Every structure is written in C-alpha cells, then in structure tokens.
C-alpha cells in the first residue's frame, strides 16, 4: 500500500511536460513578501488574481517593459535638436595669455566665457528614424512578455491549486479507509472472542490499520507540501491558515471522449499566444537593426548654431575723460604777396580738447562688445572605417536569422506542447474510465472478501490484498481524474478560454 501510494503521487499531476518545464517563477526572498494576505477560503480565480498582483517574476517583467519604454522615449527625443548652455570663470596668475585679446600679460586675470550651442542632425542614413521603429517593436514585445509571464503564472497556479485539491481528496480517501479498517478491527476482535476466527486474522487486520494510518500521515504531508508550493507562488508570507474552496468537478466519464484536433488548436493559439507575437516582433526588430547598420554607409549632414561672449579683467577701453587746462589761439592766415599765406591780425580760439584715457572695460560692455555668432554645416562621408560598418551589417543579418530561428522554435514548442497535452488528456480520460471499471470490480471483490473474512473463511493476508488492490485502483482513478482536468484546462487556455474550474 505504501509503495503504491508513493508511486501514484510521484507520477503526479504536475508532470506537465514541456509547457511548464522552464516557466515556474522564481520564489521571492523572504523580505519581499506582502505584510498581510486576504483571509478565508481561496478559489482558483482569487488565487490567480492575487498571484498576478504580487508575484515577483511578473513585477520584474513589468520593470523590464518600463526600461524598454524609456529607451523608446530616448530614441524619439534623439530626433530633436540639441541645445546646451555653458559658462566658465577662471583666474590666471603671473604671465599668461589673455583669453579674449590673445596678448601676453603679467597680471592676475579673471575671465568669463559664456556660450549657447544647438545642433540638429539633418541626415544620418535614416539611423535615428529606424532606431525609433526598432525600439517601438522592442517595447511592444516587452509588453507581450508581461502577458506571457502572467499566462505562465496562471497555469502554474492552476496546476498547484489542482495538486492541492488532489492532495485534499487523497487525505479524505485515506481517512475513510482508516475509519473502515478500525471498524473491521472491532468486528474482528468480537469474532475472535467468540472463537469464530483465529488470532492471526486479528493481527493481520491490525497491521493493515497501522499501514492505513501511515498512509494518512503521508497524504497529509503531501497536502502540506502542495499547500506550501501554492502559497509560495502567491508570494504569501506563510502557509499557516491557508485553505482553499474545493470546487465541484465533473468526472471525466461525464464528458464525451476527447477528440484530438491539435492542428486546429495550434492555429488558434498562433493568433492568441503572446510569446509567438513577441517572437515575430523581434524578427521585425532585427530587420530594423539591419537598416540601422546599413545607415553607416551613408554620409552624415548636421547643422549647428552658436553664440559666444566673454569677459576679461585685463581688457582696457579708450575713454575720453576730462579736458585740457588751456585754450589754444590759432592764428588766421591770409594770402600775401607772391601767393604765400601770412598771419593776419585775427586769431581763432580753439576750445578745450578731451583727453583720451585707457580704463578697464565694464562687465556688461564686454558681454555686448565680445558677442559672436556662428552657423555651421558639417558633412561626414565615410570612406574607410576598418570594416566596422560592413561587420555591423553582417552581424545584423545573422541576428535576423537567429531571431527567425527563435520564432520558429517558439512555434515548434507550442505545437509540441499542444500535441502532448492532447495525448495526455486522452490517455488520462481513458485511464480514468478503465480505473473506474476496475474500482467497480474490485469493490465487489472486496465486499465478498470482507464477508468471507468475517465468517472465518478467508485469512487476514488475502483480505488485506483485496483491500489494497481496491485502494490502489481508487488512487489511480483519482489521479487520472485530476490529470485529465488539468490537461483539459491547458487545452482550453490554448484555445483562448479563461482558466476556471
């Protein structure tokens, strides 16, 4: 009985194959769990919603998408002109070069430089525009990665939830068996006291009771492990007090036999699954990267404009400050004999003249006088750059092939997962139908063995064999039921239906 139970449980519901092999979210660190969690029995939908809000894998994927969106905004801003302001202040000591007059002076000079510059790229081989288009595709793909992470988490929560439901049902089934065995022990003791059966029958049924009680403990341990696994997916601080609302699930025999149509389901999944859409977007993004690499072959044309001014404490300005102290009388000449000018009796009084003086130029005057402006067109024509452009193009071409291969691999993985889910679902449904017929037959055999055992016509070993055979068949039937339910939910997911019980 112990070996049968462990084999059934180890073959378990969560052997989900390629679909979930590498999609289990990493468990969060203890310091990151929520401070409190909702109380009361949890339904599957409530568990999925809570996991989507608190699971660290999904939150990390959301941050990755935000980073990609920031990269997109930056590439769009690169299309705009750049504008910069700059200002400096310096002190030069001893013999130095005046930064504005370029004269060597031997004094302390304080200087200021102010400038404003702007530049815009007019043509760069369409690299800036293609960068925006590529980053837009990458941003859309990152949003689809979030959706994929949410889908993976939903499937994992559904699997863990059903595993816990299965464990709860196995616990109940084993507790019923223990109760039945205890009743059987009491009847056997009465028959032994009446002398109807030998003592060996009592010893055998007591040994069976001990085995059944051990199976209850084992089932409870497996239930606790299943509860722990589910609470970790939900990022709950502790599994203590966590309970689920066990849904009423139809048996597989209440549904028609599942017909295999993997191709139709795959065609539906291709248009719905975010991982396929993201893979296709990354192929297109790789094509844009090739366009960016090819842009390095083209010339680059840019336009810039700037304005400059400055101040130097050593700069002097000619300033007319003050008048002469004496007026000057200038004689008036008149024509004399022979045409030679001779002084007349008249004089002209020349007014006082302003005296020029060199004084330090003021800060505001220098800012206005030193103002300079410039306009500039720059053209760069690539001729030879160590084959960097050609190598970048070749690498971009290889990247396209890699992304196309990844997209094809994604499609292949989805197709194989659907085929495997169909095969597992049909096998589980058939196994359940066969196990149910086996349980019906073994139930009749067990009842007959019980009657014979109570009448002393069957020894305890043969009775325990009949009981264990029935127990193994019931466990197989329960296992097949929940495996079929999970596989069916996987197929519903691929067909675009919500995950619900």
C-alpha positions in Angstrom: 0.0 0.0 0.0 2.8 2.5 0.9 4.7 1.8 -2.3 1.5 2.1 -4.4 0.7 5.5 -2.9 4.1 6.9 -3.4 4.3 5.7 -7.0 0.9 7.3 -7.7 1.8 10.6 -6.1 5.3 10.8 -7.7 3.9 10.3 -11.1 1.7 13.2 -10.2 -0.4 15.9 -11.7 2.5 18.4 -12.1 4.4 16.3 -14.6 3.2 18.8 -17.1 5.8 18.3 -19.8 7.4 21.0 -21.9 4.7 23.5 -21.2 5.8 24.3 -17.7 9.3 22.8 -17.6 11.0 26.2 -17.5 8.2 28.5 -16.6 8.0 28.2 -12.9 8.5 31.7 -11.4 11.5 32.1 -9.1 10.5 32.2 -5.5 10.6 35.6 -3.9 13.0 36.4 -1.0 11.5 36.4 2.5 12.0 40.1 2.9 9.8 40.9 -0.2 6.6 39.1 0.8 3.4 41.1 1.5 2.8 42.1 5.0 -0.6 40.5 5.1 -2.9 38.5 2.8 -6.6 38.1 2.5 -8.2 35.5 4.8 -10.9 32.9 4.2 -11.1 30.0 1.7 -9.4 30.7 -1.6 -10.9 30.0 -5.0 -8.8 29.4 -8.1 -9.7 32.8 -9.6 -8.9 34.6 -6.4 -5.5 32.8 -6.2 -4.7 33.7 -9.8 -5.6 37.3 -9.3 -3.6 37.6 -6.1 -0.6 35.9 -7.7 -0.7 38.3 -10.7 -0.5 41.3 -8.4 2.2 40.0 -6.0 4.4 37.5 -7.8 7.9 38.9 -8.2 8.5 37.4 -11.6 5.6 39.3 -13.1 6.6 42.5 -11.3 10.2 42.1 -12.6 8.9 41.7 -16.2 6.9 44.9 -15.8 10.0 46.8 -14.8 11.8 45.4 -17.8 9.0 46.7 -20.0 9.3 50.2 -18.3 13.0 50.2 -19.1 12.3 49.4 -22.7 9.7 52.1 -22.9 12.2 54.6 -21.5 14.6 53.6 -24.3 11.9 54.2 -26.8 11.3 57.7 -25.4 15.0 58.5 -25.5 15.3 57.4 -29.2 12.4 59.6 -30.1 14.0 62.6 -28.3 17.2 62.0 -30.3 15.3 63.3 -33.4 15.0 66.8 -31.8 17.7 69.4 -31.9 20.2 69.5 -29.0 20.7 72.8 -27.1 23.3 73.5 -24.5 24.4 76.4 -22.4 27.8 76.7 -20.8 29.7 79.2 -18.7 33.1 79.3 -17.1 35.0 81.5 -14.7 38.8 81.3 -14.4 41.7 83.1 -12.7 45.1 83.2 -14.4 48.2 84.3 -12.3 51.6 85.5 -13.5 52.4 85.8 -17.2 49.5 84.3 -19.1 47.6 84.7 -22.3 44.5 86.9 -22.2 41.7 84.5 -23.4 40.0 87.4 -25.3 42.8 89.6 -26.6 45.4 86.8 -27.0 48.0 89.2 -25.5 50.6 88.0 -23.0 50.2 89.9 -19.8 51.8 89.6 -16.4 49.0 90.1 -14.0 46.1 88.3 -12.4 43.3 87.9 -14.9 39.7 86.9 -14.2 37.9 85.8 -17.2 34.4 84.5 -18.0 33.2 82.6 -21.1 29.5 82.1 -22.0 28.1 80.2 -24.9 24.9 78.7 -26.2 25.0 76.0 -28.9 22.4 74.0 -30.8 22.8 71.2 -33.3 20.4 69.1 -35.3 21.1 66.1 -37.5 19.7 66.6 -40.9 20.6 63.2 -42.4 22.3 60.1 -40.9 21.3 57.3 -43.3 17.9 57.1 -41.6 19.6 55.6 -38.5 17.7 57.7 -36.0 14.3 57.0 -37.5 15.0 53.3 -37.8 16.2 53.3 -34.2 12.8 54.6 -33.1 11.0 52.0 -35.2 13.1 49.2 -33.7 12.7 50.4 -30.1 8.9 50.6 -30.7 8.9 47.0 -31.8 11.0 46.0 -28.8 8.7 47.9 -26.5 5.6 46.1 -27.9 7.5 42.8 -27.5 8.3 43.6 -23.8 4.6 44.2 -23.1 3.8 40.8 -24.7 6.5 39.3 -22.4 4.4 40.6 -19.4 1.4 38.9 -20.8 3.3 35.6 -21.3 4.6 35.8 -17.7 1.0 36.3 -16.5 -0.2 33.3 -18.5 2.7 31.1 -17.3 1.9 32.1 -13.7 -1.8 31.5 -14.1 -1.1 28.0 -15.4 1.3 27.3 -12.6 -1.2 28.5 -10.0 -3.9 26.4 -11.6 -1.6 23.3 -11.5 -0.6 23.9 -7.9 -4.3 24.6 -6.9 -5.4 21.3 -8.5 -2.5 19.5 -6.9 -3.7 20.7 -3.5 -7.3 19.7 -4.4 -6.0 16.2 -5.3 -4.0 16.0 -2.1 -7.1 17.0 0.0 -9.1 14.3 -1.7 -6.4 11.7 -1.1 -6.3 12.7 2.5 -10.1 12.2 2.8 -9.9 8.9 1.0 -7.2 7.6 3.3 -9.1 8.8 6.4 -12.2 6.9 5.2 -10.1 3.8 4.7 -8.7 4.1 8.2 -12.2 4.5 9.7 -13.3 1.4 7.8 -10.3 -0.6 8.9 -10.9 0.5 12.6 -14.4 -0.8 12.3 -13.1 -4.0 10.8 -10.6 -4.4 13.7 -13.5 -4.0 16.2 -15.5 -6.7 14.4 -12.5 -9.0 14.2 -11.9 -8.6 18.0 -15.6 -9.6 18.6 -15.2 -12.6 16.3 -12.0 -13.6 18.0 -13.6 -13.5 21.4 -16.4 -15.6 20.1 -13.9 -18.1 18.8 -15.1 -17.8 15.1 -11.7 -16.8 13.7 -8.0 -17.4 14.6 -5.9 -14.7 16.3 -3.8 -14.3 13.1 -6.7 -12.7 11.4 -6.8 -10.0 14.1 -3.0 -9.4 13.8 -3.3 -9.1 10.1 -6.1 -6.5 10.2 -4.3 -4.6 12.9 -1.2 -4.5 10.7 -3.4 -3.2 7.9 -4.7 -0.5 10.3 -1.2 0.7 11.0 -0.4 0.8 7.3 -3.6 2.8 6.6 -2.8 5.3 9.4 0.7 5.7 7.9 -0.8 6.4 4.6 -3.0 9.2 6.2 0.2 10.8 7.6 1.9 10.5 4.2 -1.1 12.1 2.5 -1.3 14.9 5.0 2.4 15.6 4.4 1.9 15.7 0.7 -1.0 18.1 1.2 1.1 20.4 3.4 3.8 20.4 0.7 1.2 21.2 -2.0 -0.2 24.0 0.2 3.4 25.4 0.6 4.0 25.3 -3.1 0.8 27.2 -3.9 1.4 29.8 -1.2 4.9 30.4 -2.5 3.5 31.0 -6.0 1.1 33.5 -4.4 4.1 35.1 -2.5 2.3 34.7 0.8 4.3 35.1 4.0 3.3 31.8 5.5 1.0 28.8 4.6 -0.4 28.8 8.1 -4.2 29.2 8.0 -4.3 28.9 4.2 -7.4 27.0 3.0 -9.0 26.5 -0.4 -12.5 26.2 -1.6 -12.8 22.8 -3.1 -14.8 23.1 -6.3 -17.3 20.5 -7.6 -15.6 19.0 -10.6 -17.3 16.7 -13.0 -15.8 13.2 -13.5 -14.2 12.6 -16.9 -16.8 9.9 -17.7 -19.5 12.7 -17.6 -17.9 14.3 -20.7 -17.7 12.8 -24.2 -14.5 11.2 -25.2 -12.0 13.9 -26.1 -11.3 14.1 -29.9 -7.8 15.0 -30.9 -7.5 18.2 -33.0 -4.0 19.6 -32.2 -3.7 21.4 -35.6 -6.9 23.4 -35.1 -5.9 24.3 -31.5 -2.4 25.3 -32.8 -3.8 27.6 -35.4 -6.0 29.3 -32.8 -3.0 29.5 -30.4 -0.8 31.1 -33.0 -3.1 34.1 -33.2 -3.5 34.4 -29.4 -0.3 33.5 -27.6 1.9 36.5 -26.7 5.1 34.5 -27.0 4.5 33.9 -30.7 3.6 37.6 -31.3 6.7 38.7 -29.3 8.9 36.4 -31.3 7.6 37.8 -34.6 8.1 41.4 -33.4 11.7 40.6 -32.5 12.3 39.3 -36.0 11.0 42.7 -37.3 13.1 44.5 -34.8 16.2 42.6 -36.1 15.3 43.8 -39.6 15.3 47.4 -38.3 18.7 46.8 -36.7 20.0 45.8 -40.2 18.6 49.0 -41.6 20.4 50.9 -38.8 23.7 49.1 -39.6 23.4 49.9 -43.3 22.9 53.6 -42.4 26.6 53.7 -41.5 27.3 53.6 -45.3 25.7 57.0 -45.9 27.1 60.5 -45.3 26.0 62.4 -42.3 24.9 66.0 -42.5 24.3 68.2 -39.5 23.6 71.8 -38.9 24.7 73.8 -35.8 24.4 77.3 -34.5 26.0 79.1 -31.6 26.5 82.3 -29.8 29.5 83.3 -27.7 30.6 86.1 -25.4 33.1 86.7 -22.6 34.8 89.0 -20.1 38.4 89.6 -19.2 39.6 91.7 -16.3 42.7 92.8 -18.3 40.9 94.3 -21.2 41.1 98.2 -21.4 38.9 100.6 -23.3 39.8 104.1 -24.6 37.7 106.5 -22.6 37.7 110.3 -23.2 37.6 111.6 -19.7 38.4 115.3 -18.7 39.5 118.4 -20.7 42.8 120.3 -21.4 43.6 123.1 -19.0 44.4 125.9 -21.6 42.6 127.2 -24.6 44.7 127.5 -27.8 44.7 130.6 -30.0 45.2 129.6 -33.6 46.2 132.5 -36.0 44.2 133.0 -39.1 46.4 133.2 -42.3 45.6 135.3 -45.3 47.2 135.4 -48.8 50.3 137.6 -49.1 52.4 138.8 -51.9 53.6 136.1 -54.1 50.8 133.9 -53.1 52.4 133.0 -49.7 50.0 132.9 -46.7 50.8 135.3 -44.0 49.3 135.6 -40.5 46.6 138.2 -40.1 45.6 140.2 -37.1 42.9 137.7 -36.3 43.0 134.6 -34.1 40.7 131.6 -33.7 40.3 130.4 -30.2 40.3 126.5 -30.2 38.1 125.0 -27.5 39.5 122.7 -24.8 40.1 119.1 -26.1 39.1 115.9 -24.4 41.9 113.8 -23.1 41.7 110.0 -24.0 42.3 107.6 -21.2 42.6 103.8 -21.0 40.4 102.3 -18.3 39.2 98.7 -17.5 36.2 97.7 -19.6 33.0 97.0 -17.7 31.4 93.5 -17.5 28.2 94.4 -19.3 30.1 96.3 -22.0 32.4 93.4 -22.7 29.5 91.0 -22.9 27.9 93.2 -25.6 31.2 94.0 -27.4 32.5 90.4 -27.4 29.3 88.9 -28.7 29.9 86.4 -31.5 27.6 84.2 -33.5 28.2 81.2 -35.8 26.3 79.0 -38.2 27.8 75.7 -39.3 27.0 72.8 -41.6 29.1 69.7 -41.2 29.2 66.8 -43.6 30.9 63.5 -42.9 31.4 61.0 -45.8 32.5 57.5 -44.6 35.3 56.1 -46.8 37.0 53.5 -44.7 36.5 52.8 -41.0 38.2 49.4 -40.5 35.3 47.5 -42.0 33.2 48.4 -38.9 30.1 49.2 -41.0 30.3 46.0 -43.1 30.9 43.9 -40.0 27.9 45.5 -38.3 25.7 44.7 -41.3 26.9 41.1 -41.3 26.2 40.8 -37.6 22.7 42.3 -38.1 22.0 39.8 -40.8 23.0 36.9 -38.6 20.8 38.3 -35.8 17.8 38.3 -38.2 18.4 34.6 -38.8 18.8 33.9 -35.1 15.5 35.7 -34.2 13.7 33.9 -37.1 15.1 30.6 -35.7 13.9 31.5 -32.2 10.4 32.4 -33.5 10.3 29.0 -35.3 11.4 27.3 -32.1 8.7 29.1 -30.2 6.1 27.8 -32.6 7.5 24.3 -32.5 7.4 24.3 -28.7 3.8 25.5 -28.7 2.8 22.8 -31.3 4.5 20.1 -29.3 3.0 21.2 -26.0 -0.5 21.2 -27.6 0.1 17.7 -29.0 1.4 16.5 -25.7 -1.5 18.0 -23.8 -4.0 16.3 -26.2 -2.2 13.0 -25.8 -2.0 13.3 -22.0 -5.7 14.3 -21.8 -6.9 11.4 -23.9 -4.7 9.0 -22.0 -5.9 10.3 -18.6 -9.6 10.1 -19.7 -9.1 6.5 -20.9 -7.2 5.6 -17.8 -9.9 7.0 -15.6 -12.6 5.0 -17.4 -10.5 1.9 -17.1 -9.8 2.6 -13.4 -13.4 3.2 -12.7 -14.4 -0.2 -14.1 -11.5 -1.7 -12.1 -12.8 0.0 -8.9 -16.3 -1.3 -9.5 -15.0 -4.8 -10.0 -12.6 -4.7 -7.0 -15.3 -3.1 -4.8 -17.5 -6.2 -5.4 -14.5 -8.5 -4.8 -13.6 -6.6 -1.6 -17.2 -6.9 -0.2 -17.2 -10.6 -0.9 -13.7 -10.9 0.7 -15.0 -9.0 3.7 -18.0 -11.3 4.2 -15.7 -14.4 3.9 -13.2 -12.8 6.3 -15.9 -12.0 8.9 -17.1 -15.6 8.7 -13.6 -17.0 9.1 -13.4 -18.4 5.6 -10.6 -16.0 4.5 -7.3 -15.3 6.2 -6.1 -11.8 7.0 -3.4 -11.8 4.3 -5.8 -12.5 1.5 -8.3 -9.9 2.8 -5.6 -7.3 3.0 -4.6 -8.0 -0.5 -8.2 -7.4 -1.7 -8.4 -4.2 0.3 -5.0 -2.9 -1.0 -6.0 -3.7 -4.6 -9.1 -1.6 -4.2 -7.1 1.2 -2.6 -4.6 1.3 -5.4 -7.4 1.3 -8.0 -9.2 4.2 -6.3 -6.0 6.2 -6.1 -5.3 5.6 -9.8 -8.8 6.8 -10.6 -8.5 9.9 -8.5 -5.1 10.7 -10.1 -6.4 10.2 -13.6 -9.3 12.5 -12.9 -7.3 15.5 -11.9 -4.7 14.9 -14.5 -7.4 15.0 -17.2 -8.9 18.1 -15.6 -5.6 19.9 -15.7 -4.8 18.8 -19.3 -8.2 19.9 -20.4 -7.6 23.3 -18.8 -4.3 23.6 -20.7 -6.1 22.9 -23.9 -8.8 25.5 -23.1 -6.0 28.0 -22.4 -4.5 27.4 -25.9 -8.0 27.9 -27.4 -8.3 31.3 -25.7 -10.7 30.3 -22.9 -10.2 31.6 -19.4 -8.7 29.3 -16.8 -11.6 28.4 -14.4 -12.9 25.4 -12.5 
